[in-house]
Amino acid sequence: MRILTINPGSTSTKVAVFHVANSKAKTKRIAKATIKHDDAKMLKFETLAEQLPYRQTLIEQFLKEYDLELDTIQGFIARGGLLRPLQGGLYRVNDTMIKELTANEHGEHASNLGGLIAHALAKSVGKDAYIADPVVVDEMDETAKFTGLNGYTRRSLFHALNQKAVSRTYADEVGIPYEKLHLIVAHLGGGISIGYHKQGRVVDVNNALDGDGPMSPERPGTLPVNSVIEMCYGGHTKEEVFKIIRKYGGMFSYLNTKDAEEVSDMLADGRVEAKKVVNAMVHQIAKEIGSLYALTKGQLDAIILTGGLAYNQDIMMPLIEMIDHLGDITIYPGENELEALAFNMRAFLEERITPKEY
């Protein structure tokens, strides 16, 4: 069987085709590309939905380059976008989902195009399309949603796709069902989300998109309330404040880079400020993991570290040293979102999971 996976970003679309020879064979990637989008063309689109034909055509061209015909693909799956809060799992792209993603009813993000593109391609050959574990997965306990101020509630927005995928990978490796494990999973990337997976449910997790939790390469993390008030009333517009929190905070605000490898070069050159910033970020990540450890009541099976920063030893070594006493640590570096999508689609095609209806 062949599986097409799609992950749209603001400036590019990541796409890959995977092949599975039989039920006992490993999933093999046979084609992959990061399709960069022309800035001038992208500026002409007033809405995300208007980008759909352009991105779809580029994916079709990618398939032709690898001599892959759409009608030879059995599974079409994309990264899920901003939808209403829902349980984790595989979802068929239906009319309701298409309507909400097209209108950006729950927020505007490039990932909203994923389900739309997959649906358009699948429909052309008479098949259904799917998404899996979108960022809006909400399995949080009611208690975890309290903020301390009536009328304001914590939201579940995190790297659900990768967190769920590495959790299931770990479960397969140790021979224990994901639904029986207690895991703390830290996705360490441009944004950082750390969740407590309690027997198959992410019962507590920081809202990585809106800057909750530890600082990351581009987000400030949880800020003192007085500082946020001063920023909001300091001449910034609402849009500017959101940009600062979602794109220009964290490591970038101190060192003017979001690239961890550049920061490693600064450390090698003896840059004192870089050392302070890395120490602070590691401190905050460890503290977030430690706070979730308190919820496990001694039942923690493992701490899983994943995401792009998991490749960087200047971050990983001090972090592991700080949390090593909490329990076993397993590392799955990288985001591997396309592989995670293929994992879910294969499970469905082999009838090991049942898709949910949105």
C-alpha distance (Angstrom), angle and dihedral (degrees) to the residues before:
residue distance angle dihedral
M1 . . .
R2 3.80 . .
I3 3.80 125.8 .
L4 3.81 126.2 -163.4
T5 3.82 114.8 -153.7
I6 3.81 125.0 -167.8
N7 3.81 130.7 -168.9
P8 3.83 115.0 175.9
G9 3.79 120.6 -159.0
S10 3.79 131.5 -178.3
T11 3.83 94.9 -95.8
S12 3.81 102.8 19.1
T13 3.79 145.3 19.6
K14 3.79 119.8 -130.2
V15 3.78 113.7 -150.2
A16 3.80 136.2 172.8
V17 3.77 141.1 170.1
F18 3.79 120.6 -142.3
H19 3.81 129.1 -164.0
V20 3.81 128.4 -151.9
A21 3.81 114.2 -169.4
N22 3.82 95.3 -167.3
S23 3.79 141.7 -24.8
K24 3.81 92.4 -81.5
A25 3.82 96.4 45.9
K26 3.79 125.5 94.7
T27 3.78 120.0 -107.5
K28 3.80 106.4 -99.3
R29 3.79 124.4 -160.5
I30 3.81 109.8 -136.4
A31 3.82 100.7 173.5
K32 3.79 135.5 17.9
A33 3.80 137.7 167.4
T34 3.76 142.5 164.7
I35 3.78 102.1 -140.9
K36 3.80 108.9 -151.6
H37 3.79 115.6 -149.1
D38 3.77 125.4 -135.5
D39 3.81 108.9 -110.2
A40 3.80 93.4 -146.1
K41 3.80 92.1 53.7
M42 3.78 93.4 45.1
L43 3.81 91.5 54.2
K44 3.80 90.0 59.1
F45 3.80 91.8 63.9
E46 3.79 111.9 88.4
T47 3.81 94.4 -169.7
L48 3.79 136.6 29.2
A49 3.81 91.3 -117.4
E50 3.82 90.3 59.5
Q51 3.82 88.3 62.8
L52 3.80 92.1 62.0
P53 3.87 99.9 90.4
Y54 3.82 91.3 43.9
R55 3.81 94.6 51.5
Q56 3.80 92.6 40.7
T57 3.81 91.3 54.2
L58 3.81 91.4 51.0
I59 3.81 91.1 52.5
E60 3.80 90.7 49.4
Q61 3.81 88.7 52.1
F62 3.81 89.8 49.7
L63 3.81 90.1 54.1
K64 3.81 91.5 49.5
E65 3.80 90.7 52.6
Y66 3.79 88.2 59.8
D67 3.83 93.6 41.1
L68 3.78 90.9 -115.4
E69 3.79 118.2 149.5
L70 3.80 119.7 -152.1
D71 3.80 92.3 -130.0
T72 3.83 90.0 60.6
I73 3.83 91.3 61.5
Q74 3.80 116.8 93.5
G75 3.80 99.7 -176.3
F76 3.82 130.7 45.8
I77 3.80 116.1 -174.0
A78 3.80 135.6 159.6
R79 3.76 140.7 -177.3
G80 3.78 109.6 -85.4
G81 3.79 121.6 -117.8
L82 3.78 137.3 -150.0
L83 3.79 105.8 -46.0
R84 3.78 132.5 146.8
P85 3.83 114.0 -64.6
L86 3.81 111.2 -78.0
Q87 3.79 143.6 165.5
G88 3.79 119.3 -87.9
G89 3.79 118.9 -93.7
L90 3.79 144.7 78.5
Y91 3.82 118.2 -43.3
R92 3.78 130.3 -167.5
V93 3.80 113.5 -129.4
N94 3.80 103.3 -115.8
D95 3.80 135.8 171.9
T96 3.80 93.7 -88.1
M97 3.79 92.2 52.6
I98 3.81 92.0 46.4
K99 3.81 91.0 51.4
E100 3.81 93.7 49.9
L101 3.80 95.4 43.8
T102 3.80 92.0 47.8
A103 3.80 92.2 51.1
N104 3.84 94.0 40.1
E105 3.81 86.7 -130.3
H106 3.82 93.8 167.9
G107 3.80 98.9 34.9
E108 3.78 139.3 -51.0
H109 3.80 119.3 -91.7
A110 3.81 133.9 142.1
S111 3.81 89.5 -116.3
N112 3.82 87.3 69.9
L113 3.81 86.0 76.8
G114 3.81 93.1 60.5
G115 3.78 98.2 80.6
L116 3.81 91.4 39.2
I117 3.81 93.9 53.5
A118 3.80 93.7 44.0
H119 3.80 90.4 49.0
A120 3.81 93.5 50.1
L121 3.81 92.3 50.0
A122 3.80 94.8 43.5
K123 3.79 93.5 46.2
S124 3.82 90.7 55.2
V125 3.83 88.6 65.6
G126 3.80 97.4 35.6
K127 3.80 98.8 -101.1
D128 3.80 136.8 120.5
A129 3.79 125.1 -113.0
Y130 3.80 129.0 -140.7
I131 3.79 144.3 -162.2
A132 3.80 127.1 -156.6
D133 3.81 134.6 -151.7
P134 3.83 98.3 -17.7
V135 3.81 121.3 -161.7
V136 3.82 90.2 -96.5
V137 3.81 94.6 66.4
D138 3.80 104.4 139.8
E139 3.80 118.1 -169.4
M140 3.79 95.8 138.4
D141 3.78 121.0 142.3
E142 3.80 113.8 -111.1
T143 3.79 91.2 -116.4
A144 3.82 91.1 56.4
K145 3.80 91.3 57.8
F146 3.79 95.5 63.2
T147 3.81 113.9 106.0
G148 3.79 101.8 -175.9
L149 3.81 94.2 -106.8
N150 3.79 119.6 85.7
G151 3.80 112.3 -120.8
Y152 3.82 94.7 28.9
T153 3.80 121.0 90.8
R154 3.79 132.8 -173.6
R155 3.81 112.4 -111.8
S156 3.79 128.1 -143.6
L157 3.81 106.5 -127.3
F158 3.79 113.9 144.7
H159 3.81 147.5 122.6
A160 3.80 92.0 -69.4
L161 3.81 96.0 157.3
N162 3.79 95.8 57.7
Q163 3.81 95.8 34.5
K164 3.80 91.8 53.4
A165 3.82 93.0 43.1
V166 3.81 96.1 52.5
S167 3.81 89.8 44.2
R168 3.80 90.7 55.6
T169 3.80 90.7 44.3
Y170 3.79 89.7 53.7
A171 3.82 90.4 46.6
D172 3.81 90.8 53.5
E173 3.80 91.6 48.6
V174 3.81 95.0 51.6
G175 3.80 94.2 38.4
I176 3.81 95.5 -122.6
P177 3.82 122.5 120.5
Y178 3.81 114.3 -108.2
E179 3.80 87.1 -126.1
K180 3.81 90.3 65.0
L181 3.80 99.1 46.5
H182 3.80 132.8 95.1
L183 3.81 108.7 -148.6
I184 3.78 138.8 167.3
V185 3.80 108.6 -150.7
A186 3.79 121.7 -167.3
H187 3.81 116.6 -166.4
L188 3.80 104.2 -162.4
G189 3.80 112.2 -168.0
G190 3.80 139.2 107.3
G191 3.77 82.7 -43.7
I192 3.79 122.2 30.6
S193 3.79 124.6 -141.5
I194 3.79 124.6 175.7
G195 3.78 120.2 -171.2
Y196 3.77 139.6 -179.5
H197 3.83 108.9 -131.8
K198 3.79 106.3 -158.5
Q199 3.80 111.1 -171.7
G200 3.79 95.2 -37.5
R201 3.82 99.0 -34.2
V202 3.80 128.4 95.4
V203 3.79 95.4 -135.5
D204 3.81 96.5 174.7
V205 3.81 131.4 17.9
N206 3.79 137.4 149.4
N207 3.80 120.0 -107.1
A208 3.80 98.3 -111.4
L209 3.81 96.5 -178.7
D210 3.79 95.5 58.0
G211 3.79 95.1 43.4
D212 3.80 101.5 -99.5
G213 3.82 119.6 148.2
P214 3.82 126.8 19.4
M215 3.79 124.0 -2.5
S216 3.80 114.6 -95.1
P217 3.82 135.7 -169.2
E218 3.84 90.1 -77.4
R219 3.82 108.3 11.7
P220 3.81 128.2 68.8
G221 3.78 98.1 -141.2
T222 3.78 121.6 -146.1
L223 3.81 108.9 -6.5
P224 3.82 130.9 -160.8
V225 3.80 106.8 -93.9
N226 3.82 93.0 -127.4
S227 3.80 90.1 55.7
V228 3.80 91.4 52.5
I229 3.81 90.9 49.4
E230 3.80 91.0 50.8
M231 3.81 90.7 49.4
C232 3.80 92.8 49.6
Y233 3.80 93.0 49.1
G234 3.79 95.2 38.1
G235 3.79 97.0 88.9
H236 3.83 98.4 -78.6
T237 3.78 121.9 130.3
K238 3.80 120.3 -130.5
E239 3.82 90.0 -105.1
E240 3.81 91.6 51.3
V241 3.81 91.8 51.5
F242 3.82 91.0 51.9
K243 3.83 90.3 49.7
I244 3.79 91.4 51.3
I245 3.80 91.9 49.6
R246 3.81 96.7 43.3
K247 3.82 103.7 33.3
Y248 3.78 115.4 9.8
G249 3.79 105.8 40.8
G250 3.78 133.7 86.2
M251 3.79 119.8 34.3
F252 3.81 91.1 -5.5
S253 3.80 92.7 59.9
Y254 3.81 90.6 56.6
L255 3.81 103.7 34.7
N256 3.83 103.8 21.4
T257 3.81 92.7 -123.1
K258 3.80 136.7 89.2
D259 3.81 92.7 -164.8
A260 3.80 112.2 105.5
E261 3.81 91.2 -160.9
E262 3.81 90.2 58.2
V263 3.78 88.2 51.1
S264 3.81 89.5 51.1
D265 3.80 87.9 54.5
M266 3.80 88.6 52.3
L267 3.81 89.7 52.2
A268 3.79 90.4 50.1
D269 3.81 88.5 52.4
G270 3.79 90.5 53.0
R271 3.81 97.2 -110.2
V272 3.81 103.5 172.5
E273 3.82 95.0 -161.2
A274 3.82 91.2 54.1
K275 3.81 90.2 52.8
K276 3.80 91.1 51.4
V277 3.81 92.8 49.7
V278 3.82 94.0 48.3
N279 3.79 90.8 47.5
A280 3.80 90.3 51.1
M281 3.81 93.8 48.8
V282 3.81 92.5 48.0
H283 3.81 89.4 47.1
Q284 3.80 91.6 54.0
I285 3.82 93.9 45.3
A286 3.80 91.2 50.5
K287 3.81 91.0 47.4
E288 3.83 91.1 52.1
I289 3.80 91.2 50.1
G290 3.79 89.9 47.3
S291 3.80 92.9 51.4
L292 3.82 90.5 54.4
Y293 3.80 90.5 46.0
A294 3.79 87.4 64.5
L295 3.83 88.5 62.8
T296 3.82 94.8 54.7
K297 3.83 93.4 71.2
G298 3.79 90.7 -144.5
Q299 3.81 94.5 -53.7
L300 3.81 96.7 109.1
D301 3.81 112.8 138.7
A302 3.80 97.9 -176.3
I303 3.78 147.9 -22.5
I304 3.80 111.6 -126.9
L305 3.80 120.5 -157.0
T306 3.80 116.9 -163.7
G307 3.82 142.0 151.2
G308 3.78 133.0 75.5
L309 3.82 95.4 -59.3
A310 3.81 89.0 60.9
Y311 3.81 86.9 79.2
N312 3.81 92.2 59.2
Q313 3.79 112.9 90.1
D314 3.81 93.7 -168.0
I315 3.79 86.7 66.6
M316 3.78 101.4 31.0
M317 3.80 99.5 50.0
P318 3.82 97.1 56.3
L319 3.82 90.9 39.2
I320 3.80 93.5 53.4
E321 3.80 89.9 46.6
M322 3.82 89.7 55.3
I323 3.82 97.5 47.4
D324 3.81 102.5 29.6
H325 3.81 92.5 101.6
L326 3.81 91.4 60.3
G327 3.81 95.7 69.7
D328 3.80 146.8 -77.5
I329 3.81 115.3 -17.8
T330 3.81 124.6 -151.8
I331 3.80 123.0 -174.2
Y332 3.82 126.6 -152.1
P333 3.82 103.6 173.3
G334 3.80 121.2 -153.8
E335 3.78 133.0 32.7
N336 3.83 97.3 -97.0
E337 3.80 91.3 -174.9
L338 3.80 94.1 156.2
E339 3.80 90.5 51.2
A340 3.81 89.3 48.2
L341 3.79 90.6 53.4
A342 3.81 90.9 49.0
F343 3.82 89.3 49.3
N344 3.81 90.8 56.6
M345 3.80 94.9 43.4
R346 3.79 92.6 49.7
A347 3.81 90.9 50.8
F348 3.81 89.1 54.2
L349 3.81 95.4 45.7
E350 3.80 89.2 50.4
E351 3.82 88.9 49.6
R352 3.80 94.0 -118.5
I353 3.81 92.9 124.7
T354 3.78 134.2 29.9
P355 3.81 120.9 -133.8
K356 3.78 119.7 -121.2
E357 3.78 125.9 -132.6
Y358 3.79 118.0 -120.8
